[in-house]
Amino acid sequence: MLFAVLCTDKPNALQVRMDTRPAHLDFLNELNAKGVLGFAGPFLDAAGKPDGSLVVIRAETAEEAGAIAAADPYATAGLFSKVEIRPWNWVFNNPEA
């Protein structure tokens, strides 16, 4: 099952994001190598600066998806003010369909 992990950065946390980005990318690359990562990328503010994340992962349960999301270096660094995890159905332009 796919889960969308919707993350909102804390205000004025761009430096935390930038400092943690290499570890975050390593984490996503590991998920991708295991076939867990669907896709990912940052949300952007009006100035084009990252201010959140969308990560779509494959997991058996919402609890498993939550554990994966909690292990993200961005999460462990305290970057996010809010994280929402929702089951998601990829209908249009799904390359696996």
N, C-alpha and C positions, 0 to 999 in steps of 0.2 A: 504494500500500500504506500502511496505517496503522502507526505506531510509537508505542508508549507510552514516554514519557520519565519515569522514576520518580526523583525527586531527594530526597535527605535532607540537611537543613541541618546545618552544623557546630553543635556545642553552643554555646549562648550567642551566637548570631549573629542574633538578632531585629533588632537595630539595623541591621546590614548589609542585611537584607531590607527594612526600612522605608525606609532611605536610597536603595536602588536600585529600589524599587517603581515610581516613575514611568517610569523608562527601560525596565523590564521590561514594563510595560503598553503602552508605545509599541511595543516589539518585538512583542508578541503581537498588537496591533492591525494592524501591518504584515503579519504572517503571515496574519491573518484576511482582510485585504483581498486578498491574493494567492491565497486559497483553500487555504493550507497548514495552517492551524490547524483541528483538529477541535474540541477543547475543552480547557479548562485550569482549574486551581484549586489552592489550597493544601491540603496535609494539615494537620491540627490536632492539637496535643498535648492532654493531659488537661485543661488549663486553657483550651482553646479558642484558643490562640495558634498561628499558622502555624509549622510545623517541617519543611516539605518541599513538594514540588510534584508534580503530575501534569499532564503536557502531552501531548496526543495530536496528532500531526502526520502529514501526508501527505508521503511521500517515495518516490522510486524504489528506493532502497537503504538499508541500515543505515548505510553511510558518509555518505550525504547527510543522513540523520536526525541522525547524530552531529555533523556540521558545523553544522546548524541549532541543535542543543542547545548546542553550544559557543559559539555567537554570542550566546546569551541573556545580557543584562546581569547576571542573577543569577550565571551561571556565570563570566563574566569578572571579577566582583567577588570571586570566591572563596567564595561563600556555601555551596556544597555540599560535604559530606564524601563523598558517594557519588552517582553517576548511573548508572542502568541503562537501557538502550534495548532494547526488545523489540518484535518484530512483534506486531501485535494485530489481531484480527478482531472487529468490532462486529456482534454477532448480534441481540440484543434491543433494541428501542426505537431502532433506528438510523433517524433521520429521512430518510436517503437510500435506504433499502430500499423 
